[in-house]
């Protein structure tokens, strides 16, 4: 029997507001444990939460970017459960009336565009953080994270493979970073992805029994966990077994998912309206103000840059993966660089240096103006491509200006015809055997002669001019 996978994603995003969602405590991740806390986020009796308006603004921005309908009236609810990371034994979230709903996002998989439906995006508070590695068989709870602004984004069950899930997560993360609502750092927990996975026979409309995979620390881990679960479901069904609805964790060391608990339904949480918070009313004027503040989003920027700068779809996609990189590129072009040549130097040479140094382009010492100057020098023939690689490496290391490095190291190309001709005649006189081989039809010897001239000029001869003059001199001497 042939099966198809059905996957839905739940992504929790910590919104980068200055304070927590229901109190004024800082959300600094790196603070000492239990220092950014107050009676509200510690769940003390009698305290009253106050909703952070910045959280609402940024959540609406995400909803608009996801093509969602923004609810004119939504409310907050209490989601009741009893874990060590919830001091008051309930989480303030949204249940039946979310802030954002019925949206979509397009993804690219194998050159094809697919639309993934967004069921909802709702606001809630984050939980505290359990730590089980403090030694002495003890666990600790850090309430610094308790109450951080959290946006949960839930898809329709439109994803059909691990590859599509990875493409969705990549597109979503890119969009969130363009909006500057979160750093999306999975290692620090500011973006957490959970997959709901089931399989069904091809052609069947009814969904199979699903399992949810949690505690995955990377996008590659999500990809592997989904692939593993799909294979596990199919094997179980084919062997006569039955898939159990449960929550499973991803064991990265063993490359498998492991059972954690039977899956709770929504009814188990005993939702009811949060009595201490008023409804959220986003009128048309409020929504319009946020819509007008949205930046150019990745898909629109890819399309524009492809048209404006003549970039290939691949180049435009690579450059716009990061908003900082896209901004840097446009500054290079604005400084006068050829658009396509600037793209090549950015994607190949500069990106290689950044990767090796594990640096972000925001920290790069090579300014857009200096990269534009480098591209211009190469295009004009003042220096060649090999020299350019040496110059950009020096700029990256020291932060010096392009022309200063060229002047200090004497890297300008020799373009004086008379000077190059004199060196060519000397090289031919010093290598009569090779000249004779070339005349007898051994064209490969030409490369040797070019190399000798380059050696004599310390690599400074203009390559195109050198090749032309060398062939002309060989022809003249033969005649």
N, C-alpha and C positions, 0 to 999 in steps of 0.2 A: 504494500500500500504506500502511495506517495503522500507525504504530508507537507503542509505549509505552516510556517511559524506565524504567530500573531503576538506582537510586542507593543506594550504601552509603556511610556516612560513617566516617572515622577522625578522632578528635579527641584531640590531645595536650594535657594540662593540667598545668602546673607547680604542684605542691602547695606551699602556703606554709609549709613547715616552716622552723624557724630555721636548720637546717643542711642540708647536702647529704645525699643518700640513703645513701652508703656511707662518709662521712668527716665530720669536724666543721667543715668550712669553711663560712663564711657564704654565703648565697645572695643577697646584696644586688646587685640588677641594676645600680645606678648606681655601683658601685665602679670605680676605675680599672682598665683591662684587666690581667688576669693578676696580680691582687693577692689574690683569694680562692682560693688554690690551695695544694695540698700534694702530697706524693708519690703519694697515692692517686688523686686526681682528675687528676693529670698522667700517670697510667699508668706510673709507675716500676716497674722489675723488683723482685719480692720483696715488694711491699706486700700487705696483706690488708684487704679491705673489711669493714665492720661495718654491718649493716642498721639504718636509722633506724626505730624503732618508731612514732614519730609519723606517718611516711609510711604505715605499715601501717594505723594507726587511721583516718586520714583517707580512705584508699582503701577500707577496709571501709565507712565511712560513706557514701561515694559509691555503692558497690555496693548497699547496703541501700536508699538513696533511689531507685536505679534498679531496684528489685525483683529484684535478682540473687540467685542462690544463692551463698553465701560458702563457698569450698572449705575443708574441714576441714584439708586437707593440700595445699600447693602448693609449687612450687620455683622457683628462679631459674636462668636459662640464659644461656649466652654466645652472642651473635648476632654472627657474624664478618663484618666487611667493612672495606674499606680506604679511608677518606676522611681528609682533613686534619683534620677536626674530631673524630676518634677517636684519641687518642694511643696507646692500647694495641691498636688495630686490632680491638677487639670491644666490643660494648655489652652490659652486664648487663641482661637483660630477662626475660620469661616467654614460654614457647613453648606446650607442650602441656598444661600444668597451670596456668592463670591463677588469680589470687586470687578474681575475681568472674566469674560467667558466667550465661547464660540469664535475662536480665532484660527489662525493657520500660519505656518512657516514653510517655505520651499527649501528643499535640500537637493544637492547634486550627488548622484551615485552613478558611477560608470558612464559619465557624460549625459545622463538623463536627469531631468528635473522631476521631483516628486513632491507633492503637497502633503504635509503632515498636519492633521487637525489638532487644535489646542482646545481641550475641553474647558479648562478654567485656569486662572492664576489668582490665587488668594493669599491674603496676608495672614501672618501668625507670628508667634514669638518662638524663638529657638529654646531648646532645652539646655540644661547644664551639661557638663562634660564629665563622663566617668573615666577614671584612670585606674588601670589595674597593674601598673608596673612600678609602684612606688616601693616595693620590697616588703619583706616580712609577711607575705601572704595577705597583704592589706590592699584595699581599694580606696580611692579618694574621689570626691566630687568637687569640681571647680565650677562655681556659679557665675564666673565672669561671663560665660557664654549665655547663661540663662537670661532670656528676655531680649536677645539681639533681634533686630528686624529680619524676618524671614519671609520670602516669597516662594510659595510652592506652585510650580508650573506642571500641569498634568496634560498629557496628550490623549488623543483618541487612539484606539488600538489599530493604528494605520501602518505600523512598522512591520516589515516582513523578514528582516534578517539582521544579524549582528552588524553588518556593514552599514545598513540604513540607520541603525541606532547610533552608530559612531558618527555618521554624517549629521544626524540631527543634533547630537550633543555639541559637535564642533560648530555648527551654524548658530546654535543657541548661545554658546559661550562667546562667540565672536560678536553677536548682536548685543549681549549684555555688556561687554567691554566697550563697544562703541558708544553705548548709552552712558557709560561711566557710573553704573549703579552698583557694581561689585567687582572685586579683583578676581573672582572665580578661582581662587586658589584651593584646589582639592586637598592638598596636603594639610592646610590649616582648617579645612572643613567649611570654607565659605561657599563651596559648591558641592552638593552631594547628589548623586544620581542613583535611582532605584529602578529596576526593570521588572515589569509584570509580563511573564512569558507563558504562552500556551502553544499547543500545536493542534491541528485538525486535518482530517483528510482533505486533499485538494478537491474543491468543488462543494464542500460542506459549508453552510452558512453559520451554523451554531458553533460558538466558541468552545474550545476544550477547557479543561480545568487548569487554572493558572497557578503559578508559583511566583513569589516576589523575591528578588535577590537584592539584599542590602549590604552595607558596609564595604563598598567597593571604592578603592582609593585613587583610581585613575581611569581615564577613558579606555585605555587598552585593556584594563581589568574588566570594565563593563563589556567590552567586545568579547573577550574570552569567556566571561561568565555566561553571556547569552548563548554563545555557540555551544558551551558545555550543557546548558539546560535544555536547549533544543534537542541535542543528541540524546540526552538522558530521557526526556519525555518519549521520544520516538522508540528508543530501545525498550523502555518500560511497557509501552502499549503493545509493541510487537511481540513481547514475551508473555502477554496475557495479564500484565499487571495493571494497576490503576494509579494515575497521578493524584497525589493528595494535595489539597490547597494548603500551602504553608509558606512561611517566611524562611528563606535560606540565606546563609552568608557565603561570601567568596573567600576561599582559602588560596591566596596567591602562591604560596610556597608549593602546594600540591596541585594547583591548577584545577580545583574542583569546587563545587558548591557543597555546603553542609547544612543539615536541618538546624533551625533555631527554635521555631515554635509554630504551632498551628496558626493559620492566618485568621486574625480577627476581622469581623465585618464592621461596617459603620455603626450598626446598632449596638455593638459592644461598648462603644465610647459614650453612649448616653448623652448625646449633644443636647444642649439647650441654650437659648440666647443669653449672652453675657449681660447681666443686669447692671453692671457698673460703667458701661460704655454706651454712648449714644450711637445711633446709626451713622453710617458714612454716606453723605449726600454729595455726589459729584455732579454739579449742574453743567450745562452746555458750555458756559463761559469758562469754567475751571478746566474742563477737558480741552477746550480750544487753546487756552494759554499753554498747556503742557504740549499739545500737538505742535504748536508753533516753535517750541523750544527744542524739538527733537533734532539731532544731528542727521547728516546724510548717512543712511544705513548701508551695510556692506553690499547688498545686491545692487542698489542704486549707484553706489560709488564704483563698483566693478564695471557696470554698464557705461557710465559716463567716462571713466578713464580709458576704457577700450576705444571709445569713439573719439575722445578729445586728443589722446596721445598716440593712437594707432597701435596700442598694445594688443598682443594676442590674448585670447581668453585665459590661457595658462598664466601668462605674466601678470595680467590684471588680478587674477585670483591670488597669486602668491603675494603680490605687493599689498593687497587689501586685507590679507589675513589679520594684520595688526593695524589698528588705526594710527598708531605712532609711526609705523613704517610707511603707511600711505601718506601721512602728513609730511614726513621727511622727503619722500620721493617727489611730491608736488613742489616742495621748496627747492629741490635740486633743479627741477625743470624751470621753475620760475626764475632761478638764478642764471638761466641761459643755456643749460645743457640740452643736448639732443635727447628727446624723450626715450627713444629705444636704447640708445647707448647708456643712458643714465640707468635704465631698468636693468641692463646686463651687469653693470658695475655694482649696483646695489644688491642684486639677487645672488651674484656669484662671489666676487671678491670681498665686499664689505660684510656680507652675511657670513662668509667663512671665518673672517676675523672675529666677528661677534660671537659665533658659536664656539670657537676655540677658547675665547676668553670668558665664555658664559656670561656675556653682557647683554643688556637690553639696548635697543637703539636709542632710547632716551638718554643713556649714559655715554653714548658714542662721542669720542673726541673729534671725529671727522665731521666738520660742519657741512650742511647742505651746500653752502657757497663754495667750500673747498673741493667737495666732490665734483661740483659743476665745473670748477676751474680745471680740475684734473681731466675730466672728459674733454673739455675744450682744448687743452694742450695736446692730447692724443689725436683729436680730430684734425687739428691744424698741422700735425706733423712735427711739432716742437719736441715731443718725446714719443717713444714707441710704447706698445702695449706692455712689454717686459719691464721697461722703466716705470711705467704706470703702476705696476704691481708692487714694485719696491717703494714707490712714493706713497701709495695708500697705506702700506704696512707701517711706514715711518710716521705718517700722519696719525694713524690709529694709536701708535705707541706714545707719541709725544704731544700730539695736538697742534703741531706746527702747521703753518699755512703751506699750501701746495707750492707756490712759487718760491718760498723761502727754502724748501727742501731741494727743489730743482737747482736753485742757485748754489746752495751750500755744497751739494754733491756733484755739481758740474754735469748734470744729467741731460742737458739740452742736446737734441739730435744735431748731427752735422748735416746740414742741407746745402752747404757750399759745393757746387758741382766741381769746381777746379780742385778743391781739397780731396774730394772722394776719388776723382779721376787719377790723381797723383798716387794715392794709396793703392788703387787697383793696379796701376802699371807696375808698382813695386812688388805687389803680391804675385802677379803673373810672371815677373822676372825671377822671383824666388822659387817658383813652382813649375819649372818647364815640363816636367814629366806629366803632371796633372793637366796642364794646358794641352799637351799632345794627346792625352787620353780623351779629352773632351772633343778635340777636333776629329778623332777617329770614331766618334759616335757614342761615347760613354757619357750620356747626359747627367748621370748621377754625380759626376765629378763637379758639376756646376755648384751643387750645394756645398761641397768642400771649399771651393774658391770663395763663395759668399761668406762662409764661416771664417775664413782667414782674414777677409777684409773687416768683418765685424770684430774679430779679435784685435786687429790692428787699430781699430777706432774705439776699442773698449765698449763695443755695443752701441755706439752713438750714431752710426751712420743710418740715415733714413732708409729703411728696408726697400721701399718701392723704388726710390731713386737709385739705390745701390744696384738692385737687380737690373734696372734699365741700362745704367752706365756700364756694368760689367759685360752684359751681352753685346753692347755696342763696341766696347774695346776689343773683345774676343773676335768679333766679326771684322773689325778694322785691321787687326793684326793678321788675320787669316788672308785677307785680300792684299 
